[in-house]
Amino acid sequence: MERRTALPVTLNVRAALASVSVALILAILKGHAAWISGSVAMLGSLADTVLDIVASLATLYGVRLAARPADRKHRFGHGKAEAIAALFQVVLISISAFGLIIRAIEQWIEGAETGAAHEGIAVSVLSLILTGGLLLYQRRIIAQTGSVAIRTDNVHYQSDLLLNGAVIVALVLDGFVGVTGADPLFGIAIALWLAWGAWRASGDAIDQLMDKEWPEEKRQAFVRAVRCHPELEGIHELRTRTSGDRDFVQFHIWVDPAMTIGEAHRAMDALEARLMAEFPDTEILINPEPTGQFDPKTEMTA
């Protein structure tokens, strides 16, 4: 039976816990405001906040799982847990957006009016303040750790500022100015915003699960770093991918046929050490071959 060591409470974990705490507080406040006002825009904001809770929890679990080292059952580590967690979030967001659009259309047809607009506005203003404080805290953590997960969460909460602002405008127009239909219209706009966010998030997750190659600029930078080694005569069959917060790369490289196995091994060690310094958190697999053993025209070149 494999022993699992407990992971420390890092700055990234604290930032994730802070986002969950803020989302829980806002969910309670928005739930009350949506109940007494009947506002579809507020309901949409509540749905987004509930998704924030689920998304932050899923991200926290995914990041902690992805950080676990490779074991006998997962030789390449657990990095794809982050992509799976992201797809789970995408499904939830899509379902929520669809339900919100249906509810907004029903209210538009029924011509229902919102009530207690003042309380909904107060809750939205408080949401802006709490969300703004969370964003500042997350940015401080990002500056210290460079966490991709927290940076993504920070971008998501930036959209919450826009959503809360939209709710305020909708309630003012519907509750005080008397613009009929403003609330369901903003509810539909919020739902479309959620759907667009889900679509963008799904792309990155699918790319990781499908082992998409690195961006071309990064890939070419890696090739240049390899070719700087004086004892190497060519590179081919380069394959790259990303899983969670780790990169993986493997390639074949040509060396002088006169080199002994020991000399080739030392050259590979030196190359790997330099590449690891330039591309940290990267697992590198190198296969040395005598120059001319394969026709480069028949190989997948770098």
GUBA-483457 format. One line per field, with one value per residue: residue in one letter; x, z, y of N, C-alpha, C, O in turn; residue number from 1. Coordinates in steps of 0.1 Angstrom, whole numbers, plus 2048, in hexadecimal, padded with zeros to 3 digits. Layout:
type	[A_...]
nu	[X_...]
nw	[Z_...]
nv	[Y_...]
cau	[X_...]
caw	[Z_...]
cav	[Y_...]
cu	[X_...]
cw	[Z_...]
cv	[Y_...]
ou	[X_...]
ow	[Z_...]
ov	[Y_...]
seq	[NUM_...]
***
This chain:
type	[M_E_R_R_T_A_L_P_V_T_L_N_V_R_A_A_L_A_S_V_S_V_A_L_I_L_A_I_L_K_G_H_A_A_W_I_S_G_S_V_A_M_L_G_S_L_A_D_T_V_L_D_I_V_A_S_L_A_T_L_Y_G_V_R_L_A_A_R_P_A_D_R_K_H_R_F_G_H_G_K_A_E_A_I_A_A_L_F_Q_V_V_L_I_S_I_S_A_F_G_L_I_I_R_A_I_E_Q_W_I_E_G_A_E_T_G_A_A_H_E_G_I_A_V_S_V_L_S_L_I_L_T_G_G_L_L_L_Y_Q_R_R_I_I_A_Q_T_G_S_V_A_I_R_T_D_N_V_H_Y_Q_S_D_L_L_L_N_G_A_V_I_V_A_L_V_L_D_G_F_V_G_V_T_G_A_D_P_L_F_G_I_A_I_A_L_W_L_A_W_G_A_W_R_A_S_G_D_A_I_D_Q_L_M_D_K_E_W_P_E_E_K_R_Q_A_F_V_R_A_V_R_C_H_P_E_L_E_G_I_H_E_L_R_T_R_T_S_G_D_R_D_F_V_Q_F_H_I_W_V_D_P_A_M_T_I_G_E_A_H_R_A_M_D_A_L_E_A_R_L_M_A_E_F_P_D_T_E_I_L_I_N_P_E_P_T_G_Q_F_D_P_K_T_E_M_T_A]
nu	[809_806_816_808_813_80B_802_810_801_801_809_7FA_7E5_7D9_7D0_7BD_7AB_7A3_795_780_773_76B_759_746_73A_730_71E_70A_700_6F7_6E5_6D0_6C9_6C1_6AB_698_695_691_6A0_6AD_6C6_6D4_6D1_6E1_6FA_6FC_6FD_715_726_722_72D_746_74E_74D_75F_777_77B_77E_794_7A7_7A8_7B0_7C9_7D8_7D7_7E5_7FE_809_823_82F_824_822_80B_807_81B_823_81C_803_7F9_7E4_7CD_7C6_7BC_7A5_796_791_781_76B_761_75A_744_732_72F_724_70B_6FF_6FE_6ED_6D5_6D0_6CB_6B3_6A2_6A3_697_67D_675_675_661_64B_64B_653_65B_677_67E_686_69E_6B1_6BE_6CA_6DC_6EC_6F8_706_718_727_731_742_756_760_769_77C_78F_797_7A3_7BA_7C8_7CD_7DD_7F4_7FC_801_817_82A_82B_826_811_7FE_7E5_7D9_7DB_7C9_7B1_7B0_7AC_792_783_786_773_75D_75B_751_738_72B_729_718_701_6FA_6F4_6DF_6CB_6C7_6BD_6A6_699_698_699_687_689_67B_682_69D_6AA_6A7_6B4_6CF_6D4_6D4_6EB_6FF_6FE_707_720_72B_729_73B_753_755_759_772_782_781_790_7AC_7AD_7A6_7BB_7D1_7C9_7C9_7E3_7F0_809_823_821_82C_841_84D_854_867_87B_884_88F_8A4_8B4_8BC_8CC_8E2_8F5_915_91D_909_8F8_8DF_8BB_89D_87C_86E_859_840_82D_814_80B_7F7_80A_822_83A_841_859_868_881_895_8B8_8D4_8F5_91A_925_93C_93E_940_92A_92A_934_91F_90B_913_913_8F7_8EE_8F9_8EC_8D1_8D2_8D7_8C0_8AC_8B1_8AA_891_87E_86C_867_865_87D_885_89E_8AA_8C7_8D7_8EC_8FA_8EA_8DE_8C2_8AD_8A8_894_87F_877_865_86C_87B]
nw	[800_7F7_806_80E_810_823_815_818_825_80F_802_7EB_7F0_806_7F9_7E8_7FB_806_7F0_7EF_808_805_7F0_7FC_80F_7FF_7F0_802_809_7EF_7E9_7FB_7F2_7D7_7DC_7E9_7D7_7BE_7A7_788_77E_797_79E_78B_792_7AB_7A3_796_7AB_7BB_7AA_7AB_7C4_7C1_7AC_7B7_7CB_7BC_7AD_7C2_7CC_7B4_7AF_7C6_7C4_7AB_7B3_7BF_7C0_7A6_7A4_7A8_799_78A_776_769_77A_78A_77C_769_778_77D_764_762_777_76F_758_765_772_75B_751_766_765_74C_74D_761_754_73F_74D_759_743_73A_750_750_737_73D_751_743_730_742_74D_766_783_795_7B8_7D7_7CF_7DA_7EE_7DF_7D1_7E5_7EE_7D7_7D5_7ED_7E5_7D1_7E0_7F1_7DD_7D0_7E4_7E7_7CE_7CF_7E4_7D8_7C2_7D0_7DA_7C2_7B8_7C9_7C6_7AC_7A3_78B_78E_7A1_794_77F_78D_797_780_77A_790_78B_776_786_791_77C_778_790_78E_778_782_795_784_775_78A_792_77A_776_78F_798_783_772_75A_747_745_748_75C_756_73D_744_752_73F_731_744_746_72D_72E_742_734_71F_72D_736_71E_716_72B_728_712_719_72C_71C_70A_71A_722_70A_704_6F7_6E2_6EE_6ED_6CF_6D0_6E9_6E5_6D0_6DE_6EF_6DD_6D3_6EA_6EE_6D7_6DC_6E8_6E4_6DD_6D1_6B4_6A7_6A9_6AC_6A9_6BE_6D9_6EC_70A_722_744_75D_774_769_74F_733_71F_703_6EE_6D1_6CB_6B8_6BA_6B9_6A9_6B2_6CD_6ED_701_71B_718_708_71B_72F_721_71C_736_73D_72A_732_74C_747_738_74A_75C_74D_745_75D_772_75F_750_740_725_714_6F6_6EA_6CA_6B1_699_679_67A_676_65C_659_64A_64B_665_680_683_699]
nv	[7F4_816_832_851_871_88E_8AC_8CD_8EB_902_923_925_914_921_938_92D_923_93B_946_934_939_954_951_940_951_966_957_950_96A_973_95F_965_97F_979_96A_97B_98F_985_988_981_987_98A_96F_963_96D_961_946_946_94B_934_922_92B_922_906_904_90E_8FB_8E4_8EB_8EE_8D3_8C6_8D3_8CB_8B0_8AD_8B5_8A0_888_872_850_82B_825_83B_846_85C_870_885_89A_8A0_8A1_8BB_8C4_8B3_8BC_8D6_8D1_8C6_8DD_8EC_8DE_8E2_8FE_902_8F5_904_91E_918_912_92A_93B_931_936_952_958_94E_960_978_973_971_989_991_9A5_9B2_9B3_9C4_9D2_9E2_9D3_9BF_9CE_9D7_9BF_9B8_9CD_9C8_9B0_9B8_9C5_9B1_99E_9AE_9B1_996_992_9A3_996_97D_985_98D_974_967_976_96D_951_94A_93A_928_91E_92E_946_942_940_959_968_95F_969_984_987_985_99E_9AD_9A0_9A5_9C1_9C2_9B8_9CB_9E1_9D6_9D3_9ED_9F9_9E9_9EA_A04_A18_A0E_9FF_9E8_9C5_9C6_9B8_99B_99C_9A3_98D_979_982_97E_962_95B_965_954_93C_941_943_929_91C_926_91C_901_8FC_8FD_8E8_8D2_8D2_8CA_8B0_8A4_8A4_8B9_8CA_8DF_904_913_926_921_907_909_918_905_8F3_903_905_8EB_8E7_8F6_8E7_8DC_8C1_8B4_8AB_8AD_8AE_89C_88E_89C_89F_8AF_8B8_8C2_8BE_8C5_8D8_8D1_8CC_8B6_8A7_897_88A_880_87F_887_87B_87A_85D_851_855_847_832_83C_856_861_85F_871_888_88B_88D_8A6_8B7_8B3_8BE_8D9_8E0_8DB_8EF_906_900_8FB_8E3_8D0_8B0_89D_889_879_86A_85E_85B_84C_862_864_84B_84B_856_878_882_871_873_882_8A2_8BB]
cau	[800_80E_814_806_817_802_807_80F_7F8_809_803_7F0_7D9_7D3_7C9_7B1_7A2_79D_78A_774_76D_764_74E_73B_734_728_712_6FF_6FA_6F1_6D9_6C6_6C5_6BA_69E_68E_694_68C_6A8_6B4_6D4_6DA_6D2_6EC_705_6FC_701_723_72D_721_737_754_751_750_76C_782_77D_783_7A2_7AF_7AA_7B8_7D7_7DE_7D9_7EF_80B_80E_82D_82C_824_822_800_806_82A_825_817_7F4_7F6_7D7_7C2_7C1_7B3_799_78F_78C_775_760_75C_754_737_729_72C_71B_6FE_6FA_6FB_6E1_6C9_6CE_6C5_6A5_69B_6A2_68C_670_671_673_653_641_64B_654_663_67F_67B_691_6AA_6BB_6C6_6D2_6E7_6F5_6FF_70F_723_72F_738_74D_760_767_770_788_799_79D_7AC_7C6_7CF_7D1_7E8_800_801_806_824_834_82C_824_808_7F6_7D7_7D3_7DA_7BD_7A7_7B0_7A5_784_77D_785_767_752_759_748_72B_724_726_70D_6F5_6F6_6EE_6D2_6C1_6C4_6B4_699_692_696_697_67A_68B_676_689_6AB_6AF_6A9_6BE_6DC_6D5_6D9_6F8_707_6FE_70F_72E_72F_72C_748_75E_756_75F_781_789_781_79B_7B9_7AC_7A7_7C9_7D9_7C5_7CC_7F2_7F4_816_826_820_837_84C_854_85A_874_884_88A_898_8B0_8BC_8C2_8D6_8EE_8FF_91F_920_8FD_8F8_8D2_8B0_891_871_86B_84B_83E_820_813_802_7F7_814_82F_83C_848_85F_870_886_8A1_8C2_8E0_903_925_925_949_93D_93D_91D_92C_935_912_903_917_90E_8E9_8EC_8FC_8E1_8C5_8D3_8D5_8B2_8A4_8B3_8A4_883_87B_85F_865_86B_883_88A_8A7_8AF_8D2_8D8_8F7_8F7_8E8_8D7_8B5_8AC_8A0_888_874_874_85E_877_878]
caw	[800_7F6_810_808_819_823_80E_821_822_809_7FF_7E1_7F7_80D_7F0_7E4_806_807_7E6_7F3_813_800_7E8_805_815_7F4_7EC_80C_807_7E2_7E9_801_7E9_7CC_7E1_7EC_7CC_7B2_79C_780_77E_7A3_79E_783_79A_7B5_79C_793_7B8_7BF_7A1_7B0_7CF_7BB_7A4_7C0_7D2_7B2_7AA_7CD_7CC_7A8_7B1_7D1_7BE_7A1_7B9_7C4_7B7_79E_7AC_79F_790_782_774_764_783_78A_777_762_781_77C_758_764_780_766_750_76E_774_74F_751_770_760_740_752_768_74A_737_756_75B_737_73A_75B_74B_72D_743_758_738_72B_74C_750_775_787_7A0_7C4_7E0_7C7_7E2_7F5_7D5_7CD_7F1_7EE_7CC_7D9_7F6_7DD_7CA_7E9_7F5_7D2_7CE_7EE_7E4_7C2_7D4_7EB_7CE_7BB_7D8_7DA_7B4_7B7_7D1_7C2_79D_7A0_780_792_7A8_78A_778_797_798_774_77C_799_784_76F_790_793_771_77A_79B_789_76F_78B_79A_779_772_794_791_76E_778_79B_79B_777_76C_74D_748_73F_74A_764_74E_733_74A_756_733_72E_74E_743_721_733_748_729_718_736_736_711_716_735_722_708_720_732_711_704_723_722_6FC_703_6EC_6E2_6F3_6E4_6C5_6D5_6F4_6DF_6C9_6E8_6F4_6D3_6D3_6F6_6EB_6CC_6E1_6EE_6DA_6DA_6CB_6A5_6A1_6B1_6A5_6B1_6CA_6DE_6F9_70F_72F_74D_76A_774_764_741_72F_711_6FF_6E1_6CD_6C8_6B1_6C0_6B1_6AA_6B8_6DB_6F5_709_727_713_704_727_736_719_71E_744_73D_723_73A_757_742_734_756_762_745_745_769_773_752_74F_733_721_708_6F0_6E1_6BF_6A8_68D_66D_67B_670_652_65F_642_64F_673_684_688_6A3]
cav	[800_822_83C_85E_87C_899_8B8_8D9_8F6_90C_930_923_90E_92B_941_926_923_949_948_92C_940_960_94C_93C_95D_96C_94E_952_977_974_957_96C_98A_974_964_985_998_97E_98D_977_98B_986_961_960_970_956_93A_948_94A_926_91B_92F_919_8F9_905_910_8EE_8DB_8EF_8EA_8C5_8C3_8D7_8C3_8A2_8AE_8B7_893_882_866_843_820_825_848_848_86A_87A_887_8A8_8A1_8A3_8C9_8C5_8AD_8C5_8E1_8CD_8C5_8EB_8F0_8D8_8E9_90C_901_8F2_910_928_914_914_939_941_92C_93E_960_959_94D_96D_982_971_973_998_993_9B0_9B0_9BA_9C6_9D4_9E8_9C9_9B8_9D7_9D7_9B3_9B9_9D6_9C1_9A6_9BF_9C8_9A4_999_9B6_9AD_989_993_9A9_98C_973_98A_98C_966_964_97C_965_943_948_92F_929_91B_93A_951_93F_943_968_96D_95C_973_991_987_987_9AC_9B1_99A_9AC_9CE_9C1_9B6_9D8_9E9_9D0_9D6_9FB_9FB_9E2_9ED_A13_A1F_A08_9FA_9DA_9BB_9C8_9AD_98F_99E_9A2_97F_971_986_977_954_95A_967_947_932_944_940_91A_918_929_914_8F3_8FA_8FA_8DB_8C8_8D2_8C2_8A2_89F_8A5_8C3_8CF_8ED_90F_913_92F_919_8FB_90D_91C_8F9_8EE_90B_902_8DE_8E8_8FE_8DE_8DA_8B4_8AF_8AD_8AE_8AA_898_887_8A4_89F_8B6_8B8_8C8_8B7_8CD_8E2_8CB_8CA_8AA_8A8_88C_88C_878_889_880_87D_874_84E_84D_857_83B_833_844_864_866_860_87D_894_88C_893_8B4_8BD_8B3_8C7_8E7_8E1_8DC_8FD_90F_8FC_8F4_8DB_8C8_8A3_89C_87B_87A_85E_861_852_850_86A_85D_83E_84C_860_882_885_868_875_88E_8AB_8C5]
cu	[809_80B_812_809_80D_809_806_805_800_802_7F7_7E3_7D2_7CB_7BC_7A7_79B_792_77E_76C_765_758_742_733_72B_71C_707_6F8_6F2_6E4_6CE_6C0_6BD_6AC_694_68C_68E_694_6AF_6C3_6DB_6DB_6DE_6F9_707_701_710_72B_72D_72C_745_758_755_75D_778_786_783_791_7AB_7B2_7B3_7C7_7DE_7E1_7E5_7FD_811_818_828_82D_824_817_7FF_815_82D_820_808_7F0_7E9_7CB_7BD_7B8_7A6_790_789_780_769_759_755_746_72D_725_722_70D_6F7_6F6_6EE_6D4_6C6_6C7_6B6_69D_699_697_67E_66C_66E_664_649_641_64C_65E_66B_67B_687_69E_6B5_6C4_6CF_6DE_6F1_6FE_70A_71B_72D_737_744_759_768_76F_77D_793_7A0_7A6_7BA_7CF_7D5_7DD_7F5_805_807_814_82E_836_82C_81A_7FF_7E7_7D1_7D2_7CD_7B1_7A5_7A9_796_77D_77D_778_75B_750_74F_73A_724_720_719_700_6F0_6EF_6E0_6C7_6BE_6BA_6A6_691_68F_693_68A_67C_687_67F_698_6B1_6B1_6B3_6CC_6DE_6DA_6E7_702_709_707_71E_733_732_738_754_760_75D_76E_788_78A_78D_7A8_7B9_7AD_7B5_7D2_7D6_7C8_7DB_7F6_802_817_823_82D_843_854_85B_867_87E_88B_893_8A5_8BA_8C3_8CE_8E2_8F8_908_921_914_8FC_8EA_8C7_8A4_888_86F_85C_84A_82F_820_809_802_801_822_82E_843_84D_868_875_892_8AB_8CE_8ED_90D_925_931_948_93A_92F_91F_92D_927_909_906_912_8FF_8E6_8EE_8F1_8D5_8C6_8D1_8C7_8A9_8A5_8AB_895_87F_86D_85C_86C_870_888_891_8AB_8BA_8D3_8E5_8F3_8F5_8E1_8C9_8B5_8A3_894_87C_870_86C_868_872_873]
cw	[800_800_80A_813_818_81D_817_81C_81C_807_7F5_7E7_7FF_805_7EB_7EF_808_7FD_7E9_7FE_80E_7F8_7F1_80B_80B_7F0_7F6_80A_7FA_7E2_7F0_7F9_7DD_7D0_7E3_7E0_7BF_7A5_795_77F_78B_7A4_796_78B_7A5_7AF_79A_7A0_7BD_7B6_7A6_7BC_7CA_7B3_7AC_7C7_7C8_7AF_7B6_7CE_7C0_7AA_7BB_7CB_7B3_7A6_7BE_7BB_7B0_7A7_7A2_795_787_780_76F_76E_782_784_770_76A_780_76F_75B_76D_778_75E_758_770_767_74E_75A_76B_755_744_759_75E_743_740_758_74F_737_744_756_741_733_74A_74E_733_735_750_75F_778_793_7AC_7CD_7D9_7D0_7E9_7EB_7D1_7D9_7F1_7E3_7CF_7E3_7EF_7D6_7D3_7ED_7E9_7CF_7D8_7EB_7D8_7C6_7DB_7E2_7C6_7C3_7D9_7CD_7B3_7BF_7CC_7B3_79A_794_784_799_79E_782_781_798_78C_775_785_794_77C_779_792_788_773_785_796_780_777_790_790_776_77D_795_786_771_784_79E_78E_770_75E_74D_740_740_751_75D_743_738_74E_74B_730_737_74A_736_725_73A_73E_721_720_736_729_711_71F_72F_719_70E_726_727_70B_70D_722_714_6FA_6F7_6ED_6E9_6E9_6DB_6CA_6E0_6EE_6D8_6D2_6ED_6EA_6D2_6DF_6F4_6E1_6D0_6E6_6E3_6D5_6D3_6BC_69F_6AA_6A8_6AE_6BE_6CD_6EB_6FD_71D_737_75A_76A_770_755_73F_721_70F_6F1_6DE_6C9_6C2_6B8_6B7_6B4_6B2_6C7_6E2_6FC_715_723_70F_711_72E_72E_71B_72C_744_736_72C_746_753_73E_740_75D_75A_744_751_769_766_754_741_731_714_704_6E7_6D6_6B7_69C_680_66E_675_666_657_657_645_65E_675_68B_692_69C]
cv	[80C_82C_84A_869_887_8A5_8C4_8E3_901_919_92E_91D_918_935_93A_925_931_94B_940_933_94C_95B_947_947_964_964_94F_960_978_96B_95E_977_985_96F_970_98F_992_982_982_97A_987_976_95C_962_965_949_93A_946_93B_91E_91F_926_90C_8F9_906_902_8E4_8DE_8EC_8DC_8C1_8C7_8CF_8B5_8A3_8B0_8AA_88D_876_859_838_81F_831_84C_856_874_87B_895_8AA_8A3_8B1_8CB_8BF_8B5_8D1_8DD_8CB_8D3_8EF_8EB_8DF_8F7_90B_8FE_8FE_91B_925_916_922_93F_93D_934_94C_962_957_95A_978_980_974_982_99A_99E_9AC_9B8_9BC_9C9_9DA_9DE_9C1_9C1_9D7_9CB_9B3_9C2_9CF_9B6_9AC_9C1_9BB_99E_9A1_9B3_9A0_98A_999_99E_981_978_98A_97E_962_96A_974_957_941_93D_931_927_928_945_94F_943_952_96E_96B_966_981_992_989_996_9B2_9AC_9A2_9BA_9CD_9BF_9C3_9E1_9E3_9D3_9E4_9FE_9F5_9E7_9FC_A1B_A1A_A03_9EB_9D1_9BC_9BD_9A0_990_99D_994_976_975_97F_969_952_95C_95A_93D_934_941_931_916_91A_91F_905_8F1_8F6_8EC_8D0_8C7_8C9_8B3_89C_8A0_8AE_8C8_8DC_8F7_910_91B_927_90D_8FE_912_910_8F3_8F6_908_8F4_8DF_8F0_8F4_8DA_8CB_8AD_8B3_8AE_8A9_8A6_891_88E_8A3_8A6_8B6_8BE_8C0_8BE_8D8_8DD_8CA_8BD_8AC_89C_88E_882_883_881_884_876_865_849_84E_849_83D_83D_853_869_868_86D_889_896_891_8A2_8BC_8BE_8BD_8D6_8E9_8E3_8E9_907_90D_8F4_8ED_8D4_8BB_8A0_88E_87C_86C_861_857_856_858_862_850_83F_858_86B_886_87D_86A_882_898_8B5_8D2]
ou	[812_7FF_81A_804_809_815_7FC_801_805_7F6_7ED_7D8_7C5_7C0_7B2_79B_790_788_773_760_759_74D_737_727_71F_712_6FB_6EC_6E7_6DA_6C2_6B4_6B3_6A3_688_682_688_690_6B6_6CC_6E7_6E5_6E4_703_712_70A_717_736_737_733_74E_763_760_766_782_791_78C_79A_7B6_7BE_7BC_7D0_7EA_7EB_7ED_807_81C_816_81E_835_824_818_7F8_81A_838_81E_801_7E6_7E3_7C0_7B1_7AE_79C_784_77E_777_75E_74D_74A_73D_722_719_719_704_6EC_6EB_6E6_6CA_6BA_6BE_6AD_692_68F_68F_675_660_665_65D_63E_637_648_667_667_676_691_6A9_6C1_6D0_6DA_6E9_6FD_70A_715_726_739_743_74F_765_774_77A_787_79F_7AC_7B1_7C4_7DB_7E0_7E7_800_812_811_81D_83A_841_831_81B_7F8_7DE_7C6_7C9_7C6_7A7_79A_7A1_78E_772_775_772_751_745_746_730_718_716_711_6F5_6E4_6E4_6D6_6BC_6B2_6B1_69C_685_686_68B_684_673_68E_683_6A0_6BC_6BC_6BB_6D5_6EA_6E2_6EF_70D_714_70F_727_73F_73C_740_75E_76C_765_776_793_794_792_7AF_7C2_7B4_7B9_7DA_7DF_7CB_7E0_7FE_807_80E_823_838_84F_860_866_871_88A_897_89E_8B0_8C6_8CE_8D8_8EC_904_904_925_915_8FF_8E9_8CA_8A2_88B_86D_854_852_826_82B_7FE_80C_802_82C_824_84C_846_86F_86E_898_8A8_8D2_8EF_90A_926_931_951_932_92A_916_927_924_901_8FD_90F_8FA_8DD_8E7_8ED_8CE_8BC_8CB_8C2_8A0_89C_8A6_88D_87E_865_851_878_868_88F_88C_8AF_8B8_8D1_8E8_8E8_8FE_8DE_8C4_8BD_898_88B_871_867_86D_86D_866_86F]
ow	[808_804_801_81E_80D_820_81E_810_824_80A_7F6_7E3_7FF_808_7E9_7EC_80C_800_7E7_7FE_812_7F9_7ED_80B_80E_7EC_7F1_80A_7FA_7DB_7EB_7F8_7DA_7C8_7DF_7E0_7B7_79A_79B_780_78B_7AA_79A_78A_7A8_7B5_79C_7A0_7C2_7BC_7A5_7BC_7CE_7B5_7AA_7C9_7CC_7AD_7B3_7D0_7C2_7A6_7B9_7CE_7B3_7A0_7C2_7AF_7B3_7B0_796_78B_77D_787_771_76A_77C_788_771_766_782_770_756_76B_77B_75D_754_770_768_749_756_76B_754_73F_757_760_740_73B_759_751_733_741_759_741_72F_749_750_731_732_756_764_771_79C_7AA_7CA_7DC_7CD_7EB_7EE_7CF_7D6_7F3_7E4_7CB_7E2_7F3_7D5_7D0_7ED_7EC_7CB_7D4_7ED_7D8_7C1_7DA_7E3_7C4_7BD_7D9_7CC_7AD_7BB_7CD_7AE_78F_794_77F_796_7A0_77F_77C_799_78D_771_782_798_77C_775_795_78B_771_784_79A_780_773_791_792_774_779_797_788_76E_783_7A5_78F_768_756_753_734_73B_74E_75D_740_732_74E_74C_72C_733_74B_736_71F_738_73F_71E_71B_737_72A_70C_71C_732_718_709_725_729_708_708_722_714_6EF_6EF_6F9_6EA_6DD_6E0_6C9_6E0_6F3_6D9_6D0_6F0_6ED_6D1_6DD_6F8_6E3_6C9_6E8_6D8_6CA_6CF_6B9_693_6B3_69F_6BA_6C9_6C4_6F4_6F5_723_732_762_760_772_74F_747_718_718_6E9_6E8_6C4_6C7_6BB_6AE_6BF_6B7_6CE_6DD_6FD_718_72A_713_711_733_734_71B_72E_74A_73A_72C_749_759_740_740_763_760_742_751_761_762_758_738_739_70A_70B_6DC_6D9_6B6_696_67D_664_670_667_65A_65C_642_663_66D_696_693_6A3]
ov	[80E_82E_84D_868_88B_8A8_8C6_8E3_90A_91A_935_921_918_939_941_927_932_951_945_934_94E_962_949_947_967_969_950_960_97E_96E_95C_979_98B_970_96E_995_998_97F_97A_971_982_971_952_95A_961_943_930_940_937_915_917_922_906_8F0_900_8FF_8DD_8D5_8E7_8D8_8B9_8BF_8CB_8AF_89A_8AC_8AA_88E_870_859_839_819_831_855_85B_880_873_89A_8B5_8A5_8B4_8D2_8C4_8B7_8D5_8E5_8CD_8D4_8F6_8F2_8E2_8FB_914_904_900_921_92E_91B_926_948_945_939_952_96B_95E_95E_980_98A_97A_986_9A5_9A1_9A4_9C3_9B5_9C3_9D8_9E0_9BE_9BC_9D7_9CB_9AE_9BF_9D0_9B3_9A6_9BF_9BB_999_99B_9B2_99E_983_994_99E_97D_971_988_97C_95B_963_974_952_937_938_93C_92E_92B_94E_959_949_957_977_973_96A_989_99D_98F_99A_9BA_9B4_9A5_9C0_9D6_9C4_9C6_9E7_9EB_9D6_9E8_A05_9FC_9E9_9FF_A25_A22_A03_9E2_9D4_9B4_9B8_99B_987_997_98F_96E_96C_97B_963_949_955_957_935_92B_93C_92C_90D_912_91B_8FF_8E6_8ED_8E5_8C6_8BC_8C2_8AB_890_89D_8AA_8C9_8E4_8F5_90D_917_928_90A_8F7_910_910_8EE_8F0_907_8F3_8D9_8F0_8F8_8D5_8C9_8A1_8BF_8AF_8A1_8AD_88E_888_8A6_8A4_8B4_8C0_8BD_8BD_8E0_8E3_8C8_8B8_8B1_898_894_87D_88D_876_890_86E_860_83E_849_841_848_845_85B_875_871_874_893_8A1_899_8A9_8C7_8C8_8C4_8DE_8F4_8EB_8EE_911_916_8E8_8F0_8D3_8BA_8A1_888_881_864_866_84B_862_855_859_849_835_861_869_88C_880_863_88B_895_8B7_8DB]
seq	[1_2_3_4_5_6_7_8_9_10_11_12_13_14_15_16_17_18_19_20_21_22_23_24_25_26_27_28_29_30_31_32_33_34_35_36_37_38_39_40_41_42_43_44_45_46_47_48_49_50_51_52_53_54_55_56_57_58_59_60_61_62_63_64_65_66_67_68_69_70_71_72_73_74_75_76_77_78_79_80_81_82_83_84_85_86_87_88_89_90_91_92_93_94_95_96_97_98_99_100_101_102_103_104_105_106_107_108_109_110_111_112_113_114_115_116_117_118_119_120_121_122_123_124_125_126_127_128_129_130_131_132_133_134_135_136_137_138_139_140_141_142_143_144_145_146_147_148_149_150_151_152_153_154_155_156_157_158_159_160_161_162_163_164_165_166_167_168_169_170_171_172_173_174_175_176_177_178_179_180_181_182_183_184_185_186_187_188_189_190_191_192_193_194_195_196_197_198_199_200_201_202_203_204_205_206_207_208_209_210_211_212_213_214_215_216_217_218_219_220_221_222_223_224_225_226_227_228_229_230_231_232_233_234_235_236_237_238_239_240_241_242_243_244_245_246_247_248_249_250_251_252_253_254_255_256_257_258_259_260_261_262_263_264_265_266_267_268_269_270_271_272_273_274_275_276_277_278_279_280_281_282_283_284_285_286_287_288_289_290_291_292_293_294_295_296_297_298_299_300_301_302]
***
